Each structure stands twice: as C-alpha cells, then as structure tokens.
C-alpha cells in the first residue's frame, strides 16, 4: 500500500510542471477572456468599466458580426466536410492502390499542410491575381478578380483552406487504415467482396474513432486557420465580404475595443465546443444504432 502511495505521489510530481504550464498559459488566459468580455476595456491602459452583458447585447445588434458569422459558418459547412472526404478518399486510394508512386503522392498531398499559413495565403493571392496569376494565363485579359468579388471571394478562401488541410487529415487516416488487420481484407476477398464493399463494411467502421477526432480538429482548425488566410489574402474585403469572426474579433480588440473583442472570442469558443460535441454525438449515435 505504501509503495502504491509513493508511486501515485511520484506520478503527481511528474505532472506538476505540465499542470503549472497549462494553468499559466491556457486556463488563466481563458478565464481572463470570459471576465474581460464583461468589461468596457480599451486594452491599452486606463480603468476597465464593468458593463455586464452589454458587450454581448451589442454583438447581437451588430450587422458586421452577422456578416462575419455567416462567412464563418460557410467555411465550416464547406471546408470541414470536403477536407475530410478528400482526405478519406486519398487515404483509401493510397493504401489500397497498387502503384509504385504511392509514397510520392503521399508527400505531394501532405506538403501543403507543412507550409506556414502566411506562405499559403501569399501563394494563392498570386494564383488568384487577375493581372499576373494563373488565371491570367487561362482567361487572358478577361481573368476574373476572384478575391475582389463578393460572389466568389469566400469560395476562393474555401478552396485554399481545403488545399491546405486535406493532406494533414489524409495522413491520419492512412495511419489508421494501416493498423487494420490484413486478415480481415483477405477474408473479404475470399467472400467475393469488391473494393467499395470492403471500404464501407470494413475500413469505415474501423475509422470511427479517428473520424470523431478529425471532425473536432477540422471544425476548430477551420475557425482558427481562417484568421490567417483571410488576414493575408483579403483582410476581410471587399467591403467586409470575407470577414470572419476571428478577424473581426482581432480588429475590435486592436482598435481599443478589447472587451467587445473578447465577447466575440467567447462566442467563437462556445460555438466550437457545441459543434464538436454535436458532431461527436452524431458519430457515436450512428455507431450504437448500427449495433
């Protein structure tokens, strides 16, 4: 018993540095965000004035906030599922396909995810440039200003984010598929199962845990990555048409409206938690239904 207690104390001691860092750099800032959202605070000095939920009332009466919310939801609805479906498709093809260039394709597809987001934004800004980009080579002088049009700017940003994210999740799926026993696939071959049947009845059920994790990752990733991509490529333009919640939050906080910016941050945080929980529940609900 004494030995068990010593072991527990030793493990607790080992956890203390990580716990300390978590409290200082994660827990405390998060609590401060919630508290600051209740104050009228410039963030650059002076006494903060307690205003309660007035920042939240202001937020829900702000037309720019609703534009940013609409654009953020658009990215979550478009980028998240397409990124994961492409990742799953590429993972299935590269693990089951019998061609020599598999490692090359894995590298090529994964490469965008290791680039810095600023580099990705600058690269695609040149690609979409109507006077000197690839669009000019295709359409000539009539090349569309994709980033300058309210109708196309969000689709352009979505394409960039999908290109950047799909390879990252593909690697996760490949690692999970490689861990599935080959005997199961060999038994399916003996039963005459085709490629689609093996994928739907063997591969996909075995990936439910990693699918649940990647759905949470991609939702949170879309909310955070959109800040860098939008900031570099459009800065919210044209005329707020590509403004997202994180860029609007940043602009408010850096424009001596810190309390209001933190209220938007709390809203983003709450939405990400809710969407992650709902997606997780849906996956495991389907699993229990299948059983």
N, C-alpha and C positions, 0 to 999 in steps of 0.2 A: 504493500500500500504506500509506504514511504517512497519507494522507488518510483511508483506511478505519479505521486505528487511532485517529486523532483523533476520528472520528465515533463509534466504539464507546466511547471514553473519555467523550465528551460525553454520550452516552445513559446510560452508567453513572452519571455525575454527576447527571443529572436524576432517576434512580431512587433515589438515596441518601436523600432526605428521606422518600419513601414507605416505603422499606425500613426506615428507622430507626423510623418510627411503627408499622409492622407488628410489628417486634421488640418494641418497648416495650409496645404496647397489645394485642397478640394472641399472639405467640409466647411471650413471657416469662410472662404470666398462665396460659397453657395448660400450660406446663411446671410452673409452681408448683402448679397444681391436681393434676397427677399426683403430684408429690412430697409435697404436703400430705396426700394420701389415704393415705400410708404412715405417718402420724404420729398420735399421740393429741394433738390440739391443740384448745384451747378457742377460739382465735381472738381472745381478748381480753387476751392477755398471759400471762406465765409460760413456762416452758420446755416445748417440744414433745417428746414421748417417741416414739422410733421403735418402731413395732409391726409393721412389715412389712405382710402382707396380712390382718391381724386385722380391719381395718375392713371388708374385702370378705367375710370369713367371717361377721362379724356381720350384714352386709347380707343375705346369702343365708339367714340364720336369723331374719330379722325379718319377722313376719307383716304389719306395716303396709307394708313395702316391697313385698311381693307384691300387696297391695291397690292400691297406687299404680301398680305395673307393669301390673296388669290394666286399670285405668282408662286409663292412657296408651295401651296397645295398642288398647283400644276406640276411643279418639279417632282414632288413626292409621288404623285399619281403616275407620271410618265417615266421618270428616271428610275425609280425603285424597281418596278416590275420588269421593265425592259432590260435593265442591267442584269438582274438575276436570271431572267430567261435566257439571255445571250450567254451568260456565264455557264449556266447549266447545259446549254446546247454545245458550247465549245468543249466543256469538260467531258461530256458524253462522247463526242466525236473523237477527241484526242485520246481517250482512254480505251475506246473500243475499235477505233480505226486502225487498220494495218498498213501504215505507210511510214517510210523511213524519216520523213521530215517532222515527226511529232514534236521533238524537242525544240526544233527551230520555231514552229508555230506557237508553242507554249511561251517561248521567250518573247516573240514578237507581240503576242496578245497581252502578256503581263507587263511589257515595257512601259506603257503609258502610266501605269499606277505608281511607278517609282519616280516619275518626273515631279518636280515641285509644281504646285498649283499655279504659281505665278508664271512659270515657264509654259505650262499648258495654256493659260489664258492668253499670253502673248503670241504663242504659236498659232492658235486658232483665230486670233484677231487679225493676223496677217492672211490666214487662209480665207477668211470672210471679207477681207478688204476688197471693195468693188473696183479699185483702181490698180492694185498691184498684187492681188492674191490669185489663188487657183480659179476662183470664179471668173476673173477677167480672162484667163486662158480658155475657159469653157464658153462663156457668153459674149466675150469681146467687150466693146464699149457699153453694151446694154446690161452688164452684170448688175444683179440686184444688190442693193445695200441692205444685206440681211440684218445686220446689227443696228441699222438706222430706221428700221420699220417696226412699228408696234405690232404688226401682224406676225412677224417672223422672228423677232428677237428672242422670245422665250423658247421657241423651238430650237434655235441655234445654240442657246445655252444648254438646253437639254441634251442635244447631240454631243456636245463637248463633255458633259458630265458622264454620259453613258460610255463614251470612248475611254474616259479616264478610269472608270470604276469596274467595268465588266471583267477585265483581266484579273483584277485583285480577287474577286469572288470566284472566278474560274479556278484559280489555284487552290482555294479552299475545297471546292467540290472535287477536284482531281484527287486531292489527298484523301478525301473521304471515300471516293469510289475505289481507289487503290486498296483500301482496307477491307473491302467486301471480299469474302472468300470466293476464290475462283471455282470451287467445287459447286457452288450454287448455280453459277452460269453454265457449267458443264452439264449439270443435271437438267437444266432448262433446255440446253441444246439437244439432249437425248430425247426430251419430250416434244421436240419439234417447234420450240418457241422461236419466233423471229426477233429481230433487233428491238422493235418497238415494244413487244410484249415483255422482253427481258428488262427493258428500261422502266416500263410502267409498273411491273409487278415485283421487280427485284431491286433495281437501283434506287428508284424514287422513294419507296418506303424506308430504305436504309439511310436515306439522307434527311429524314425529318428533323433530327436534332440540329444538324448543321444548317438546314433551311431556316429553322426558327431563329438561330443565332444570326445568320446573314440578313434576314429581314430586319431585325433590330439594328444591325450595323448599317444597312443601306439607308434606313429611314434617318437615323442620326447623322450618317455621313452626308446625305443629301442636304440636310439642314445646315451643316457646318461648312461643307465644301462650296455650297452655293455662294457663300460670302466672298471667298477668294476669287472664284470665277467671275462673278458679276462685278466685283470691285475692279478687277483688271480689265475686263472686256468692255463693259458699258458704264460702270459707275451708276447703275440704276436707270440709265437713259434708254431710249429717248423719252423725255418728259415722264419719268417715273415708270415707264412701261416694263422695265425689267427689275424694278426694286423688289427685293425680298426682305423678309423680316429681319434677318441678321444684318444686312447692310443698313436698313432703316434704323435699327437699334443702335448701330455704331455711330451713324450720323447724328442721331439725337444726343447720345452720350457725349460725343466730342464737340457738340455745339452748346455746351453749358446747360444741357437739359438732362443731367445724369439720372435723376430719379425716374423720369419718364422712360429713358432708355432701359433702365433696369426692370421696369414694369413689362416692357416688351420682351426682355430676356426671360422673365418668369413665365410669360405666356408661351414662349417657344419651348422652354424646358418642360412645362406641363403638357403641351401638345405632343412632344416627342415621347414622353412617358406613356401617355394614353394610347398613342398609335402603336407603340411597341407592345404594350400589354394586350391590346385588341388582336394584333396580328399573331401573337404567341398563343392566345386563347383559341383562335380560329384553327391554327395548325393542330393543336392537341385535341381540339374538339373533333376534327375530322379523323384523327387517329383513333380516338375512342369509339367513334361511330363505325369505322371500318372493323374494329374488333367485335 
